[in-house]
Amino acid sequence: MDDALTVAVRVKPGSSRARVGGRFDGPHGPALVIAVHPPAADGRATEAARRALAAALGVRPAAVSLRTGAASRDKLFLVTPSGPDLASRLIRLRDGAEPAG
């Protein structure tokens, strides 16, 4: 999967509104923070985070899949296909720019 980008994410369920942006140094390394409204029950927060990540990166939701962390706040998502602008967009969201949402 040379054309895939692995994205470490820290999900904050139960937020008043969805936000994508910020950094959390977690077990998978520097992670993008995604706050979502749904609670952490029945996979709803994970699905909301997957969709929010896709929207923030400008890709179709089908291009983002969960790799690991279904029952954890710390997750790894796989984005395919990737490209140089996708990686730079991720870095801006995680390390510098204003949160999207």
Biopython code that builds the backbone (N, CA, C, O; Angstrom):
import numpy as np
from Bio.PDB.StructureBuilder import StructureBuilder

atoms = [
    (1, "MET", "N", (0.826, -1.196, 0.000)),
    (1, "MET", "CA", (0.000, 0.000, 0.000)),
    (1, "MET", "C", (0.866, 1.255, 0.000)),
    (1, "MET", "O", (0.833, 2.046, 0.942)),
    (2, "ASP", "N", (1.624, 1.421, -1.046)),
    (2, "ASP", "CA", (2.506, 2.574, -1.150)),
    (2, "ASP", "C", (1.731, 3.873, -1.307)),
    (2, "ASP", "O", (2.242, 4.946, -0.988)),
    (3, "ASP", "N", (0.506, 3.781, -1.795)),
    (3, "ASP", "CA", (-0.281, 4.986, -2.022)),
    (3, "ASP", "C", (-1.242, 5.267, -0.874)),
    (3, "ASP", "O", (-2.220, 5.992, -1.056)),
    (4, "ALA", "N", (-0.978, 4.704, 0.311)),
    (4, "ALA", "CA", (-1.842, 4.915, 1.476)),
    (4, "ALA", "C", (-1.121, 5.780, 2.513)),
    (4, "ALA", "O", (0.100, 5.727, 2.654)),
    (5, "LEU", "N", (-1.903, 6.566, 3.223)),
    (5, "LEU", "CA", (-1.396, 7.413, 4.288)),
    (5, "LEU", "C", (-2.015, 6.935, 5.596)),
    (5, "LEU", "O", (-3.239, 6.856, 5.706)),
    (6, "THR", "N", (-1.189, 6.617, 6.585)),
    (6, "THR", "CA", (-1.691, 6.227, 7.897)),
    (6, "THR", "C", (-1.771, 7.475, 8.759)),
    (6, "THR", "O", (-0.799, 8.221, 8.879)),
    (7, "VAL", "N", (-2.936, 7.698, 9.357)),
    (7, "VAL", "CA", (-3.176, 8.894, 10.157)),
    (7, "VAL", "C", (-3.508, 8.485, 11.589)),
    (7, "VAL", "O", (-4.496, 7.793, 11.833)),
    (8, "ALA", "N", (-2.676, 8.918, 12.527)),
    (8, "ALA", "CA", (-2.956, 8.707, 13.948)),
    (8, "ALA", "C", (-3.951, 9.775, 14.390)),
    (8, "ALA", "O", (-3.792, 10.956, 14.081)),
    (9, "VAL", "N", (-4.981, 9.341, 15.122)),
    (9, "VAL", "CA", (-6.055, 10.238, 15.525)),
    (9, "VAL", "C", (-6.367, 10.035, 17.004)),
    (9, "VAL", "O", (-6.333, 8.911, 17.506)),
    (10, "ARG", "N", (-6.667, 11.125, 17.693)),
    (10, "ARG", "CA", (-7.200, 11.088, 19.064)),
    (10, "ARG", "C", (-8.619, 11.609, 18.983)),
    (10, "ARG", "O", (-8.833, 12.772, 18.642)),
    (11, "VAL", "N", (-9.603, 10.757, 19.296)),
    (11, "VAL", "CA", (-11.011, 11.125, 19.201)),
    (11, "VAL", "C", (-11.507, 11.620, 20.553)),
    (11, "VAL", "O", (-11.244, 11.011, 21.591)),
    (12, "LYS", "N", (-12.225, 12.729, 20.519)),
    (12, "LYS", "CA", (-12.866, 13.282, 21.708)),
    (12, "LYS", "C", (-14.374, 13.248, 21.487)),
    (12, "LYS", "O", (-14.940, 14.182, 20.918)),
    (13, "PRO", "N", (-15.032, 12.167, 21.937)),
    (13, "PRO", "CA", (-16.479, 12.046, 21.736)),
    (13, "PRO", "C", (-17.266, 12.945, 22.689)),
    (13, "PRO", "O", (-16.745, 13.402, 23.707)),
    (14, "GLY", "N", (-18.520, 13.187, 22.341)),
    (14, "GLY", "CA", (-19.405, 13.970, 23.202)),
    (14, "GLY", "C", (-19.165, 15.458, 23.163)),
    (14, "GLY", "O", (-19.612, 16.171, 24.061)),
    (15, "SER", "N", (-18.477, 15.949, 22.159)),
    (15, "SER", "CA", (-18.205, 17.376, 22.021)),
    (15, "SER", "C", (-19.472, 18.103, 21.577)),
    (15, "SER", "O", (-20.343, 17.514, 20.937)),
    (16, "SER", "N", (-19.565, 19.374, 21.918)),
    (16, "SER", "CA", (-20.737, 20.151, 21.513)),
    (16, "SER", "C", (-20.790, 20.353, 19.999)),
    (16, "SER", "O", (-21.871, 20.524, 19.435)),
    (17, "ARG", "N", (-19.638, 20.335, 19.345)),
    (17, "ARG", "CA", (-19.608, 20.449, 17.885)),
    (17, "ARG", "C", (-18.376, 19.732, 17.350)),
    (17, "ARG", "O", (-17.400, 19.526, 18.071)),
    (18, "ALA", "N", (-18.434, 19.360, 16.095)),
    (18, "ALA", "CA", (-17.317, 18.656, 15.459)),
    (18, "ALA", "C", (-16.193, 19.638, 15.171)),
    (18, "ALA", "O", (-16.430, 20.757, 14.717)),
    (19, "ARG", "N", (-14.967, 19.206, 15.440)),
    (19, "ARG", "CA", (-13.765, 19.996, 15.153)),
    (19, "ARG", "C", (-12.642, 19.058, 14.755)),
    (19, "ARG", "O", (-12.493, 17.978, 15.327)),
    (20, "VAL", "N", (-11.870, 19.463, 13.795)),
    (20, "VAL", "CA", (-10.699, 18.700, 13.377)),
    (20, "VAL", "C", (-9.513, 19.639, 13.425)),
    (20, "VAL", "O", (-9.454, 20.615, 12.677)),
    (21, "GLY", "N", (-8.578, 19.349, 14.296)),
    (21, "GLY", "CA", (-7.379, 20.175, 14.386)),
    (21, "GLY", "C", (-6.765, 20.091, 15.761)),
    (21, "GLY", "O", (-7.463, 19.946, 16.765)),
    (22, "GLY", "N", (-5.474, 20.182, 15.795)),
    (22, "GLY", "CA", (-4.737, 20.111, 17.038)),
    (22, "GLY", "C", (-3.919, 18.837, 17.105)),
    (22, "GLY", "O", (-4.068, 17.927, 16.289)),
    (23, "ARG", "N", (-3.058, 18.801, 18.097)),
    (23, "ARG", "CA", (-2.105, 17.699, 18.217)),
    (23, "ARG", "C", (-2.214, 17.060, 19.590)),
    (23, "ARG", "O", (-2.395, 17.742, 20.598)),
    (24, "PHE", "N", (-2.101, 15.736, 19.610)),
    (24, "PHE", "CA", (-2.057, 14.966, 20.842)),
    (24, "PHE", "C", (-0.938, 13.950, 20.675)),
    (24, "PHE", "O", (-0.931, 13.179, 19.715)),
    (25, "ASP", "N", (0.006, 13.947, 21.607)),
    (25, "ASP", "CA", (1.105, 12.973, 21.541)),
    (25, "ASP", "C", (0.656, 11.698, 22.235)),
    (25, "ASP", "O", (0.722, 11.585, 23.459)),
    (26, "GLY", "N", (0.201, 10.748, 21.442)),
    (26, "GLY", "CA", (-0.389, 9.520, 21.957)),
    (26, "GLY", "C", (0.465, 8.299, 21.687)),
    (26, "GLY", "O", (1.635, 8.418, 21.322)),
    (27, "PRO", "N", (-0.119, 7.123, 21.866)),
    (27, "PRO", "CA", (0.632, 5.871, 21.712)),
    (27, "PRO", "C", (1.084, 5.584, 20.281)),
    (27, "PRO", "O", (1.996, 4.783, 20.076)),
    (28, "HIS", "N", (0.463, 6.222, 19.292)),
    (28, "HIS", "CA", (0.844, 6.022, 17.894)),
    (28, "HIS", "C", (1.695, 7.172, 17.374)),
    (28, "HIS", "O", (1.895, 7.301, 16.166)),
    (29, "GLY", "N", (2.200, 8.015, 18.283)),
    (29, "GLY", "CA", (2.973, 9.183, 17.889)),
    (29, "GLY", "C", (2.087, 10.410, 17.829)),
    (29, "GLY", "O", (0.991, 10.405, 18.389)),
    (30, "PRO", "N", (2.538, 11.466, 17.159)),
    (30, "PRO", "CA", (1.728, 12.681, 17.053)),
    (30, "PRO", "C", (0.409, 12.380, 16.353)),
    (30, "PRO", "O", (0.388, 11.849, 15.242)),
    (31, "ALA", "N", (-0.692, 12.725, 17.017)),
    (31, "ALA", "CA", (-2.008, 12.398, 16.491)),
    (31, "ALA", "C", (-2.811, 13.664, 16.239)),
    (31, "ALA", "O", (-2.662, 14.665, 16.940)),
    (32, "LEU", "N", (-3.664, 13.599, 15.227)),
    (32, "LEU", "CA", (-4.605, 14.664, 14.910)),
    (32, "LEU", "C", (-5.795, 14.527, 15.849)),
    (32, "LEU", "O", (-6.334, 13.432, 16.008)),
    (33, "VAL", "N", (-6.209, 15.621, 16.472)),
    (33, "VAL", "CA", (-7.347, 15.607, 17.380)),
    (33, "VAL", "C", (-8.634, 15.839, 16.583)),
    (33, "VAL", "O", (-8.740, 16.778, 15.794)),
    (34, "ILE", "N", (-9.608, 14.952, 16.813)),
    (34, "ILE", "CA", (-10.919, 15.083, 16.175)),
    (34, "ILE", "C", (-11.976, 15.019, 17.269)),
    (34, "ILE", "O", (-12.132, 13.995, 17.934)),
    (35, "ALA", "N", (-12.697, 16.113, 17.449)),
    (35, "ALA", "CA", (-13.804, 16.156, 18.400)),
    (35, "ALA", "C", (-15.092, 15.900, 17.633)),
    (35, "ALA", "O", (-15.333, 16.504, 16.588)),
    (36, "VAL", "N", (-15.920, 14.999, 18.159)),
    (36, "VAL", "CA", (-17.178, 14.648, 17.497)),
    (36, "VAL", "C", (-18.321, 14.705, 18.500)),
    (36, "VAL", "O", (-18.111, 14.553, 19.703)),
    (37, "HIS", "N", (-19.518, 14.923, 18.003)),
    (37, "HIS", "CA", (-20.695, 15.017, 18.866)),
    (37, "HIS", "C", (-21.183, 13.661, 19.390)),
    (37, "HIS", "O", (-21.525, 13.572, 20.570)),
    (38, "PRO", "N", (-21.233, 12.599, 18.570)),
    (38, "PRO", "CA", (-21.763, 11.326, 19.065)),
    (38, "PRO", "C", (-20.946, 10.770, 20.236)),
    (38, "PRO", "O", (-19.737, 10.989, 20.316)),
    (39, "PRO", "N", (-21.614, 10.054, 21.138)),
    (39, "PRO", "CA", (-20.903, 9.442, 22.265)),
    (39, "PRO", "C", (-20.088, 8.233, 21.807)),
    (39, "PRO", "O", (-20.261, 7.728, 20.698)),
    (40, "ALA", "N", (-19.200, 7.786, 22.689)),
    (40, "ALA", "CA", (-18.373, 6.615, 22.391)),
    (40, "ALA", "C", (-19.173, 5.353, 22.686)),
    (40, "ALA", "O", (-18.871, 4.636, 23.641)),
    (41, "ALA", "N", (-20.181, 5.078, 21.884)),
    (41, "ALA", "CA", (-21.017, 3.891, 22.050)),
    (41, "ALA", "C", (-21.389, 3.354, 20.677)),
    (41, "ALA", "O", (-21.727, 4.115, 19.771)),
    (42, "ASP", "N", (-21.324, 2.051, 20.535)),
    (42, "ASP", "CA", (-21.737, 1.375, 19.301)),
    (42, "ASP", "C", (-20.985, 1.864, 18.065)),
    (42, "ASP", "O", (-21.522, 1.805, 16.959)),
    (43, "GLY", "N", (-19.773, 2.337, 18.231)),
    (43, "GLY", "CA", (-18.975, 2.769, 17.090)),
    (43, "GLY", "C", (-19.390, 4.086, 16.471)),
    (43, "GLY", "O", (-18.866, 4.464, 15.423)),
    (44, "ARG", "N", (-20.321, 4.794, 17.096)),
    (44, "ARG", "CA", (-20.815, 6.047, 16.494)),
    (44, "ARG", "C", (-19.747, 7.136, 16.480)),
    (44, "ARG", "O", (-19.635, 7.877, 15.503)),
    (45, "ALA", "N", (-18.963, 7.244, 17.546)),
    (45, "ALA", "CA", (-17.899, 8.259, 17.564)),
    (45, "ALA", "C", (-16.818, 7.941, 16.537)),
    (45, "ALA", "O", (-16.285, 8.844, 15.891)),
    (46, "THR", "N", (-16.496, 6.662, 16.386)),
    (46, "THR", "CA", (-15.495, 6.257, 15.391)),
    (46, "THR", "C", (-15.966, 6.598, 13.980)),
    (46, "THR", "O", (-15.196, 7.119, 13.173)),
    (47, "GLU", "N", (-17.228, 6.305, 13.686)),
    (47, "GLU", "CA", (-17.764, 6.616, 12.358)),
    (47, "GLU", "C", (-17.795, 8.115, 12.113)),
    (47, "GLU", "O", (-17.472, 8.570, 11.016)),
    (48, "ALA", "N", (-18.180, 8.884, 13.119)),
    (48, "ALA", "CA", (-18.197, 10.337, 12.980)),
    (48, "ALA", "C", (-16.778, 10.872, 12.766)),
    (48, "ALA", "O", (-16.574, 11.794, 11.977)),
    (49, "ALA", "N", (-15.806, 10.294, 13.465)),
    (49, "ALA", "CA", (-14.415, 10.715, 13.296)),
    (49, "ALA", "C", (-13.904, 10.369, 11.899)),
    (49, "ALA", "O", (-13.183, 11.156, 11.287)),
    (50, "ARG", "N", (-14.275, 9.201, 11.399)),
    (50, "ARG", "CA", (-13.857, 8.795, 10.053)),
    (50, "ARG", "C", (-14.390, 9.778, 9.012)),
    (50, "ARG", "O", (-13.666, 10.196, 8.109)),
    (51, "ARG", "N", (-15.647, 10.134, 9.148)),
    (51, "ARG", "CA", (-16.261, 11.070, 8.199)),
    (51, "ARG", "C", (-15.670, 12.482, 8.343)),
    (51, "ARG", "O", (-15.459, 13.171, 7.345)),
    (52, "ALA", "N", (-15.407, 12.904, 9.571)),
    (52, "ALA", "CA", (-14.820, 14.229, 9.800)),
    (52, "ALA", "C", (-13.406, 14.300, 9.232)),
    (52, "ALA", "O", (-13.011, 15.315, 8.657)),
    (53, "LEU", "N", (-12.648, 13.219, 9.396)),
    (53, "LEU", "CA", (-11.293, 13.173, 8.838)),
    (53, "LEU", "C", (-11.344, 13.268, 7.320)),
    (53, "LEU", "O", (-10.572, 14.014, 6.717)),
    (54, "ALA", "N", (-12.239, 12.522, 6.705)),
    (54, "ALA", "CA", (-12.371, 12.572, 5.243)),
    (54, "ALA", "C", (-12.713, 13.986, 4.780)),
    (54, "ALA", "O", (-12.122, 14.485, 3.822)),
    (55, "ALA", "N", (-13.653, 14.625, 5.446)),
    (55, "ALA", "CA", (-14.046, 15.983, 5.057)),
    (55, "ALA", "C", (-12.885, 16.959, 5.218)),
    (55, "ALA", "O", (-12.652, 17.800, 4.349)),
    (56, "ALA", "N", (-12.162, 16.850, 6.323)),
    (56, "ALA", "CA", (-11.041, 17.773, 6.585)),
    (56, "ALA", "C", (-9.906, 17.586, 5.584)),
    (56, "ALA", "O", (-9.214, 18.543, 5.235)),
    (57, "LEU", "N", (-9.719, 16.352, 5.123)),
    (57, "LEU", "CA", (-8.652, 16.089, 4.154)),
    (57, "LEU", "C", (-9.116, 16.261, 2.714)),
    (57, "LEU", "O", (-8.305, 16.222, 1.790)),
    (58, "GLY", "N", (-10.416, 16.451, 2.522)),
    (58, "GLY", "CA", (-10.944, 16.658, 1.180)),
    (58, "GLY", "C", (-11.003, 15.401, 0.343)),
    (58, "GLY", "O", (-10.816, 15.447, -0.873)),
    (59, "VAL", "N", (-11.268, 14.256, 1.001)),
    (59, "VAL", "CA", (-11.402, 12.994, 0.266)),
    (59, "VAL", "C", (-12.786, 12.403, 0.540)),
    (59, "VAL", "O", (-13.478, 12.827, 1.466)),
    (60, "ARG", "N", (-13.177, 11.431, -0.266)),
    (60, "ARG", "CA", (-14.454, 10.750, -0.053)),
    (60, "ARG", "C", (-14.389, 9.933, 1.238)),
    (60, "ARG", "O", (-13.327, 9.401, 1.560)),
    (61, "PRO", "N", (-15.475, 9.817, 1.979)),
    (61, "PRO", "CA", (-15.477, 8.986, 3.188)),
    (61, "PRO", "C", (-15.039, 7.546, 2.923)),
    (61, "PRO", "O", (-14.432, 6.915, 3.788)),
    (62, "ALA", "N", (-15.340, 7.026, 1.742)),
    (62, "ALA", "CA", (-14.946, 5.655, 1.399)),
    (62, "ALA", "C", (-13.434, 5.493, 1.301)),
    (62, "ALA", "O", (-12.930, 4.371, 1.355)),
    (63, "ALA", "N", (-12.703, 6.597, 1.156)),
    (63, "ALA", "CA", (-11.247, 6.543, 1.056)),
    (63, "ALA", "C", (-10.580, 6.420, 2.415)),
    (63, "ALA", "O", (-9.369, 6.215, 2.490)),
    (64, "VAL", "N", (-11.356, 6.542, 3.496)),
    (64, "VAL", "CA", (-10.816, 6.486, 4.855)),
    (64, "VAL", "C", (-11.351, 5.243, 5.551)),
    (64, "VAL", "O", (-12.562, 5.037, 5.631)),
    (65, "SER", "N", (-10.437, 4.415, 6.055)),
    (65, "SER", "CA", (-10.856, 3.207, 6.767)),
    (65, "SER", "C", (-10.110, 3.098, 8.089)),
    (65, "SER", "O", (-8.980, 3.566, 8.221)),
    (66, "LEU", "N", (-10.756, 2.477, 9.058)),
    (66, "LEU", "CA", (-10.147, 2.270, 10.369)),
    (66, "LEU", "C", (-9.159, 1.120, 10.282)),
    (66, "LEU", "O", (-9.495, 0.035, 9.808)),
    (67, "ARG", "N", (-7.950, 1.361, 10.736)),
    (67, "ARG", "CA", (-6.925, 0.313, 10.734)),
    (67, "ARG", "C", (-6.845, -0.358, 12.096)),
    (67, "ARG", "O", (-6.761, -1.583, 12.185)),
    (68, "THR", "N", (-6.870, 0.440, 13.158)),
    (68, "THR", "CA", (-6.820, -0.101, 14.513)),
    (68, "THR", "C", (-7.406, 0.906, 15.491)),
    (68, "THR", "O", (-7.380, 2.112, 15.245)),
    (69, "GLY", "N", (-7.935, 0.400, 16.606)),
    (69, "GLY", "CA", (-8.422, 1.272, 17.658)),
    (69, "GLY", "C", (-9.923, 1.415, 17.742)),
    (69, "GLY", "O", (-10.409, 2.455, 18.187)),
    (70, "ALA", "N", (-10.679, 0.409, 17.330)),
    (70, "ALA", "CA", (-12.142, 0.504, 17.320)),
    (70, "ALA", "C", (-12.714, 0.841, 18.692)),
    (70, "ALA", "O", (-13.706, 1.564, 18.782)),
    (71, "ALA", "N", (-12.108, 0.332, 19.757)),
    (71, "ALA", "CA", (-12.633, 0.554, 21.110)),
    (71, "ALA", "C", (-11.767, 1.518, 21.919)),
    (71, "ALA", "O", (-11.817, 1.516, 23.149)),
    (72, "SER", "N", (-10.982, 2.330, 21.240)),
    (72, "SER", "CA", (-10.054, 3.241, 21.905)),
    (72, "SER", "C", (-10.231, 4.659, 21.383)),
    (72, "SER", "O", (-10.719, 4.859, 20.271)),
    (73, "ARG", "N", (-9.840, 5.625, 22.171)),
    (73, "ARG", "CA", (-9.837, 7.011, 21.684)),
    (73, "ARG", "C", (-8.676, 7.247, 20.729)),
    (73, "ARG", "O", (-8.723, 8.156, 19.901)),
    (74, "ASP", "N", (-7.631, 6.426, 20.845)),
    (74, "ASP", "CA", (-6.460, 6.528, 19.970)),
    (74, "ASP", "C", (-6.622, 5.535, 18.835)),
    (74, "ASP", "O", (-6.689, 4.326, 19.057)),
    (75, "LYS", "N", (-6.684, 6.053, 17.618)),
    (75, "LYS", "CA", (-6.985, 5.231, 16.442)),
    (75, "LYS", "C", (-5.966, 5.476, 15.339)),
    (75, "LYS", "O", (-5.287, 6.503, 15.307)),
    (76, "LEU", "N", (-5.878, 4.519, 14.448)),
    (76, "LEU", "CA", (-5.125, 4.689, 13.210)),
    (76, "LEU", "C", (-6.099, 4.519, 12.061)),
    (76, "LEU", "O", (-6.787, 3.503, 11.963)),
    (77, "PHE", "N", (-6.154, 5.517, 11.192)),
    (77, "PHE", "CA", (-6.970, 5.447, 9.987)),
    (77, "PHE", "C", (-6.051, 5.345, 8.785)),
    (77, "PHE", "O", (-4.938, 5.870, 8.795)),
    (78, "LEU", "N", (-6.518, 4.671, 7.759)),
    (78, "LEU", "CA", (-5.797, 4.535, 6.510)),
    (78, "LEU", "C", (-6.535, 5.334, 5.450)),
    (78, "LEU", "O", (-7.739, 5.156, 5.263)),
    (79, "VAL", "N", (-5.820, 6.221, 4.749)),
    (79, "VAL", "CA", (-6.412, 7.042, 3.693)),
    (79, "VAL", "C", (-5.773, 6.624, 2.370)),
    (79, "VAL", "O", (-4.557, 6.712, 2.198)),
    (80, "THR", "N", (-6.616, 6.167, 1.436)),
    (80, "THR", "CA", (-6.115, 5.756, 0.126)),
    (80, "THR", "C", (-6.983, 6.364, -0.974)),
    (80, "THR", "O", (-8.200, 6.443, -0.804)),
    (81, "PRO", "N", (-6.428, 6.777, -2.047)),
    (81, "PRO", "CA", (-5.000, 6.976, -2.238)),
    (81, "PRO", "C", (-4.550, 8.267, -1.568)),
    (81, "PRO", "O", (-5.364, 9.132, -1.242)),
    (82, "SER", "N", (-3.263, 8.380, -1.372)),
    (82, "SER", "CA", (-2.734, 9.597, -0.759)),
    (82, "SER", "C", (-1.922, 10.359, -1.790)),
    (82, "SER", "O", (-1.796, 9.937, -2.939)),
    (83, "GLY", "N", (-1.380, 11.472, -1.368)),
    (83, "GLY", "CA", (-0.546, 12.277, -2.251)),
    (83, "GLY", "C", (0.163, 13.317, -1.422)),
    (83, "GLY", "O", (-0.130, 13.467, -0.236)),
    (84, "PRO", "N", (1.094, 14.043, -2.022)),
    (84, "PRO", "CA", (1.864, 15.024, -1.260)),
    (84, "PRO", "C", (1.000, 16.128, -0.662)),
    (84, "PRO", "O", (1.282, 16.594, 0.442)),
    (85, "ASP", "N", (-0.042, 16.554, -1.364)),
    (85, "ASP", "CA", (-0.887, 17.612, -0.816)),
    (85, "ASP", "C", (-1.731, 17.095, 0.349)),
    (85, "ASP", "O", (-2.072, 17.861, 1.250)),
    (86, "LEU", "N", (-2.067, 15.816, 0.341)),
    (86, "LEU", "CA", (-2.818, 15.214, 1.442)),
    (86, "LEU", "C", (-1.973, 15.191, 2.716)),
    (86, "LEU", "O", (-2.466, 15.519, 3.796)),
    (87, "ALA", "N", (-0.711, 14.808, 2.591)),
    (87, "ALA", "CA", (0.194, 14.782, 3.745)),
    (87, "ALA", "C", (0.423, 16.189, 4.290)),
    (87, "ALA", "O", (0.465, 16.376, 5.506)),
    (88, "SER", "N", (0.569, 17.167, 3.424)),
    (88, "SER", "CA", (0.784, 18.536, 3.894)),
    (88, "SER", "C", (-0.480, 19.098, 4.542)),
    (88, "SER", "O", (-0.391, 19.862, 5.503)),
    (89, "ARG", "N", (-1.648, 18.731, 4.031)),
    (89, "ARG", "CA", (-2.907, 19.156, 4.642)),
    (89, "ARG", "C", (-3.028, 18.579, 6.054)),
    (89, "ARG", "O", (-3.464, 19.266, 6.978)),
    (90, "LEU", "N", (-2.640, 17.322, 6.210)),
    (90, "LEU", "CA", (-2.663, 16.673, 7.524)),
    (90, "LEU", "C", (-1.735, 17.388, 8.503)),
    (90, "LEU", "O", (-2.111, 17.632, 9.649)),
    (91, "ILE", "N", (-0.550, 17.718, 8.063)),
    (91, "ILE", "CA", (0.415, 18.409, 8.928)),
    (91, "ILE", "C", (-0.112, 19.774, 9.343)),
    (91, "ILE", "O", (0.044, 20.169, 10.498)),
    (92, "ARG", "N", (-0.738, 20.505, 8.414)),
    (92, "ARG", "CA", (-1.316, 21.811, 8.758)),
    (92, "ARG", "C", (-2.419, 21.662, 9.804)),
    (92, "ARG", "O", (-2.480, 22.444, 10.752)),
    (93, "LEU", "N", (-3.280, 20.677, 9.641)),
    (93, "LEU", "CA", (-4.369, 20.461, 10.597)),
    (93, "LEU", "C", (-3.825, 20.063, 11.971)),
    (93, "LEU", "O", (-4.294, 20.552, 12.998)),
    (94, "ARG", "N", (-2.845, 19.185, 11.977)),
    (94, "ARG", "CA", (-2.326, 18.649, 13.230)),
    (94, "ARG", "C", (-1.388, 19.617, 13.939)),
    (94, "ARG", "O", (-1.424, 19.728, 15.165)),
    (95, "ASP", "N", (-0.561, 20.308, 13.191)),
    (95, "ASP", "CA", (0.525, 21.062, 13.815)),
    (95, "ASP", "C", (0.440, 22.571, 13.713)),
    (95, "ASP", "O", (1.313, 23.274, 14.221)),
    (96, "GLY", "N", (-0.622, 23.092, 13.050)),
    (96, "GLY", "CA", (-0.523, 24.527, 12.931)),
    (96, "GLY", "C", (-1.737, 25.339, 12.625)),
    (96, "GLY", "O", (-1.970, 26.348, 13.290)),
    (97, "ALA", "N", (-2.506, 24.966, 11.679)),
    (97, "ALA", "CA", (-3.578, 25.855, 11.225)),
    (97, "ALA", "C", (-4.764, 25.814, 12.176)),
    (97, "ALA", "O", (-4.815, 25.022, 13.118)),
    (98, "GLU", "N", (-5.703, 26.686, 11.896)),
    (98, "GLU", "CA", (-6.951, 26.725, 12.667)),
    (98, "GLU", "C", (-7.719, 25.430, 12.481)),
    (98, "GLU", "O", (-7.664, 24.836, 11.405)),
    (99, "PRO", "N", (-8.433, 24.976, 13.499)),
    (99, "PRO", "CA", (-9.248, 23.776, 13.358)),
    (99, "PRO", "C", (-10.341, 23.961, 12.308)),
    (99, "PRO", "O", (-10.932, 25.034, 12.188)),
    (100, "ALA", "N", (-10.593, 22.907, 11.562)),
    (100, "ALA", "CA", (-11.676, 22.921, 10.580)),
    (100, "ALA", "C", (-12.932, 22.364, 11.237)),
    (100, "ALA", "O", (-12.857, 21.456, 12.065)),
    (101, "GLY", "N", (-14.061, 22.901, 10.872)),
    (101, "GLY", "CA", (-15.264, 22.305, 11.437)),
    (101, "GLY", "C", (-16.277, 23.288, 11.634)),
    (101, "GLY", "O", (-17.368, 22.965, 12.105)),
]
sb = StructureBuilder()
sb.init_structure("model")
sb.init_model(0)
sb.init_chain("A")
sb.init_seg("    ")
for serial, (resi, resn, name, xyz) in enumerate(atoms, 1):
    if name == "N":
        sb.init_residue(resn, " ", resi, " ")
    sb.init_atom(name, np.array(xyz, "f"), 0.0, 1.0, " ", f" {name:<3s}", serial, name[0])
structure = sb.get_structure()
